[in-house]
């Protein structure tokens, strides 16, 4: 299919997400095609490593096709749930892939784009990398394995990224462990050629191509403040802690939180805390429970309407504030599904 391209070159299998006008957003057909091709390459002795990259200069992958998910959910057809089921299975397949999986991340990497990159063994970020998990701003939660990798970021930086949707640049990604290497985007074509067409040791190729940060990480520079506020025992406590702090960081962060879905934030808080104690597969099963509940709720559709469909930037969340979201409401999102948990590949 044209939306995702597969190529064998030398010892490498190359995946190219090929929807540059749509910021390489994922569709269900793309997810199916990637799963099938990874299965083929898994047993192909000529393929020693897999590389994934995005077409164009603007994005690696901006996530799932949100408009399609919105329209599916609104109409009641099963596309959205099918998409998330197979997307999470793909994320797990990448996490457990037996051959080196190298993600070349340049431009926007958000949502589903994070899911097809961050779980790979090597994450090579270009100088134009823009990483974010902005889901609480559209009435959703940071999925695609966020339950696993976010609480394992340094200190409380994962909770901060999850609740605020704050963007990270290439230096932030490297400093927090999202990226394993930094290679300028201008060198990615040569890197692909060398990885595929030489017999050099993969890690040595990556090390030789990589550069060191020329500046300090903004996120890690803020880590003492992030740890102070985001270690609090609830979203309400985080907000109160920020309100008591007169720093610019605190006021800007509190303002950002006030634009997010209260339900999304309270579910996300519990998600991150529970994810710190769970193995990867259990994290993905938990996310599928949450996805089913969000697709049956209100805030996702209202968030997409306000930010993507009508673009009035004025979502009307229900409930409209944190006090309206009870612990019982939150717990319902985490309950076992009547149809059972997500099946995952071995």
C-alpha positions in Angstrom: 0.0 0.0 0.0 1.2 3.5 -0.7 0.6 4.9 2.8 3.4 2.8 4.2 6.3 1.5 2.2 8.5 -1.5 2.7 12.0 -2.0 1.3 14.7 -4.6 1.7 18.2 -3.0 1.3 21.2 -5.1 2.1 20.8 -6.5 5.6 18.1 -4.1 6.5 14.3 -3.9 6.2 13.1 -0.3 5.9 9.6 0.9 6.8 8.6 4.4 5.6 5.5 6.0 6.9 4.3 7.7 3.7 1.5 10.2 4.4 3.5 13.4 4.6 0.5 15.7 3.9 -1.2 14.1 6.9 2.0 14.2 9.0 2.3 10.5 8.4 -0.6 9.8 10.7 -1.4 6.1 11.2 -4.5 4.3 9.8 -5.7 0.8 10.6 -4.5 -0.4 7.2 -1.0 0.9 7.9 -1.0 -0.8 11.3 -2.1 -4.1 9.7 0.6 -3.8 7.0 3.3 -3.1 9.5 2.4 -6.0 11.7 2.4 -8.4 8.7 5.7 -7.2 7.4 7.4 -7.4 10.8 6.3 -11.0 11.0 7.8 -11.7 7.6 11.1 -10.0 8.4 11.2 -11.7 11.8 11.9 -15.1 10.0 13.8 -13.7 7.0 17.5 -14.6 7.6 18.5 -11.8 5.1 17.0 -9.1 7.3 19.2 -8.4 10.3 17.7 -5.2 11.4 14.6 -3.0 10.8 14.6 0.8 10.3 11.5 3.0 10.5 11.3 6.6 9.3 8.7 9.1 8.2 8.4 10.7 4.7 8.9 14.4 4.4 10.5 16.9 6.7 7.6 17.9 8.9 6.9 14.8 10.8 8.0 11.3 11.8 4.4 10.5 12.7 1.9 12.8 14.4 -0.2 9.9 15.8 -3.3 8.1 14.8 -5.8 9.6 12.3 -7.8 11.4 15.0 -10.5 12.6 12.6 -11.2 9.0 11.5 -11.3 7.8 15.1 -13.7 10.6 16.0 -16.0 9.9 13.1 -16.0 6.2 13.9 -16.8 6.6 17.5 -19.5 9.1 16.8 -21.2 6.8 14.4 -20.8 3.7 16.6 -18.9 1.6 14.1 -16.1 -0.6 15.5 -13.2 1.1 13.6 -11.8 3.0 16.5 -11.7 0.1 18.9 -10.3 -2.2 16.2 -7.6 0.5 15.5 -6.5 0.7 19.1 -6.5 -3.1 19.5 -4.2 -3.6 16.6 -2.1 -0.5 17.4 -1.4 -1.8 20.9 -0.6 -5.2 19.5 1.9 -3.5 17.1 3.4 -1.6 20.0 3.9 -4.9 21.8 5.3 -6.6 18.7 7.9 -3.8 18.4 8.8 -3.9 22.1 9.5 -7.7 21.9 11.0 -7.7 18.4 14.0 -10.1 18.4 15.9 -8.1 15.8 17.3 -4.6 16.3 14.6 -2.0 15.5 15.9 1.4 14.8 13.5 4.4 14.7 14.8 7.6 12.9 12.7 10.3 14.6 12.7 13.7 13.0 9.9 16.3 13.0 6.7 15.7 15.0 6.5 12.5 17.0 3.3 12.4 19.0 0.7 9.8 20.1 0.8 6.8 17.7 4.1 8.0 16.3 5.6 7.6 19.8 4.2 4.0 19.9 6.0 2.9 16.7 9.3 4.4 17.8 9.9 4.6 21.5 9.6 0.9 22.1 12.3 0.1 19.6 15.8 -0.9 20.8 17.3 2.2 19.2 15.7 5.6 19.0 17.7 8.0 16.9 16.4 11.6 17.1 17.1 14.3 14.5 17.7 17.9 15.3 14.1 18.7 14.2 12.5 16.2 16.6 9.4 17.4 18.5 8.1 14.9 20.9 4.8 15.1 22.9 2.0 13.1 24.4 -0.8 15.7 24.1 -3.8 13.5 24.8 -5.2 15.1 27.9 -5.9 18.2 25.8 -8.3 16.2 23.6 -10.0 14.3 26.3 -8.0 11.1 26.0 -4.9 9.7 27.9 -1.3 9.1 26.9 -1.5 5.6 25.5 0.6 3.5 23.0 2.7 2.3 25.9 2.8 5.6 27.9 1.7 3.6 30.9 5.1 1.9 30.8 7.6 4.4 29.5 6.3 7.6 31.1 6.7 6.5 34.8 10.2 5.3 33.9 11.4 8.7 32.8 13.7 10.5 35.3 11.9 11.6 38.5 8.5 13.0 37.8 9.2 14.2 34.3 6.9 11.5 32.8 4.0 12.6 35.0 4.7 16.2 33.9 4.8 15.3 30.2 1.6 13.1 30.6 -0.5 15.7 32.3 0.6 18.9 30.6 1.3 17.6 27.0 4.5 19.7 27.1 6.7 19.3 24.0 10.3 18.1 24.2 13.0 18.8 21.7 15.9 16.5 20.6 18.0 17.4 23.6 15.2 16.8 26.0 14.5 13.4 24.4 18.1 12.4 24.7 18.4 13.6 28.3 15.3 11.8 29.4 16.1 8.5 27.6 13.4 8.8 25.0 16.2 8.9 22.4 19.2 6.6 22.6 21.2 8.7 20.0 21.2 12.1 18.5 22.0 12.3 14.7 21.3 15.4 12.7 18.5 14.8 10.1 20.9 15.7 7.3 22.8 12.5 8.2 19.9 10.1 8.3 20.1 9.0 4.6 23.8 8.2 5.1 23.1 6.4 8.3 20.4 4.2 6.7 22.9 3.4 3.9 25.6 2.5 6.3 23.4 0.4 8.6 22.0 -1.5 5.6 24.9 -1.9 3.3 27.9 -2.3 5.5 28.8 -5.2 7.8 29.9 -2.9 10.6 28.6 -3.5 14.1 25.3 -1.7 14.4 26.0 0.0 17.7 29.4 1.2 16.4 27.7 2.8 13.4 25.2 4.6 15.6 27.9 5.8 18.0 30.0 7.1 15.1 27.1 9.0 13.6 25.8 10.5 16.8 26.5 13.9 18.2 26.6 15.2 21.7 24.1 17.9 23.0 25.3 21.4 22.4 22.9 22.8 25.0 21.2 21.9 28.2 17.9 20.1 28.4 15.0 22.4 29.3 13.1 19.6 30.9 16.0 18.3 32.9 16.8 21.8 34.0 13.3 22.1 35.4 13.4 18.7 37.0 13.8 20.0 40.6 10.6 22.0 40.2 8.9 19.2 38.3 9.8 16.7 41.0 8.6 19.1 43.8 5.1 19.6 42.3 4.3 16.5 40.3 5.2 14.1 43.2 2.0 15.2 44.9 -0.6 12.7 45.8 -3.3 13.7 43.4 -4.0 16.1 40.5 -5.7 18.4 42.9 -2.6 18.4 45.1 -0.4 19.1 42.1 -2.5 22.1 41.2 -2.5 23.4 44.7 1.3 23.0 44.9 1.7 24.9 41.7 -0.7 27.7 42.9 1.4 28.2 46.0 4.6 28.6 43.9 5.0 32.1 42.4 7.6 31.1 39.8 7.0 31.5 36.1 7.2 27.8 35.6 4.5 27.1 38.2 2.1 29.8 36.8 2.5 28.7 33.2 2.2 25.0 34.1 -1.0 25.6 36.2 -2.5 27.6 33.3 -1.7 24.7 30.9 -3.4 22.1 33.3 -6.5 24.3 33.5 -7.1 23.7 29.7 -7.1 19.9 30.0 -9.9 17.5 30.5 -10.4 17.0 34.2 -11.4 13.4 33.6 -8.4 12.8 31.4 -6.0 14.2 34.0 -7.4 12.2 36.9 -7.4 9.0 34.9 -3.9 9.7 33.6 -2.5 10.4 37.1 -3.7 6.9 38.3 -2.5 5.4 35.0 1.1 6.6 35.5 1.2 5.6 39.1 -0.1 2.1 38.4 2.1 1.7 35.3 5.2 2.1 37.4 4.4 -1.2 39.1 3.3 -3.2 36.0 5.1 -5.1 33.3 4.8 -4.0 29.7 2.0 -6.3 28.6 -0.1 -5.5 31.6 0.4 -1.8 30.8 -1.0 -2.4 27.3 -3.9 -4.4 28.6 -4.7 -1.6 31.0 -4.6 1.0 28.2 -7.1 -1.1 26.2 -9.5 -0.9 29.1 -9.1 2.8 29.3 -9.5 3.3 25.5 -12.8 1.4 25.6 -14.1 3.7 28.3 -12.9 6.9 26.7 -14.5 6.0 23.4 -17.8 5.5 25.2 -17.5 8.8 27.0 -17.9 12.5 26.3 -14.6 14.3 26.5 -12.7 12.8 23.6 -15.4 13.8 21.1 -15.7 17.3 22.6 -11.9 17.7 22.7 -11.5 16.7 19.0 -14.4 18.9 18.0 -12.9 21.9 19.7 -9.3 21.5 18.7 -9.5 19.7 15.3 -13.0 19.9 13.8 -14.4 23.3 14.7 -11.0 24.7 16.0 -12.7 27.1 18.4 -10.2 25.9 21.1 -13.1 26.0 23.7 -13.8 22.4 24.8 -16.7 22.1 27.2 -15.5 19.2 29.4 -18.0 17.1 31.4 -17.4 17.4 34.3 -15.9 20.8 33.9 -13.5 20.7 36.9 -11.5 18.3 39.0 -14.0 18.3 41.9 -16.6 16.8 39.6 -14.6 13.7 38.9 -14.9 11.2 41.8 -12.6 8.4 42.6 -15.4 6.0 41.8 -15.6 7.7 38.3 -11.9 7.1 37.8 -12.0 3.5 39.1 -14.7 2.7 36.5 -12.2 3.4 33.7 -9.8 0.7 35.1 -12.4 -2.0 35.6 -12.1 -5.3 33.7 -13.9 -5.3 30.3 -16.9 -7.5 30.0 -15.4 -8.9 26.8 -12.1 -9.6 28.5 -8.6 -8.1 28.2 -6.6 -7.4 25.1 -4.9 -10.4 23.5 -1.2 -9.7 22.8 1.4 -11.3 20.6 4.0 -13.6 22.1 
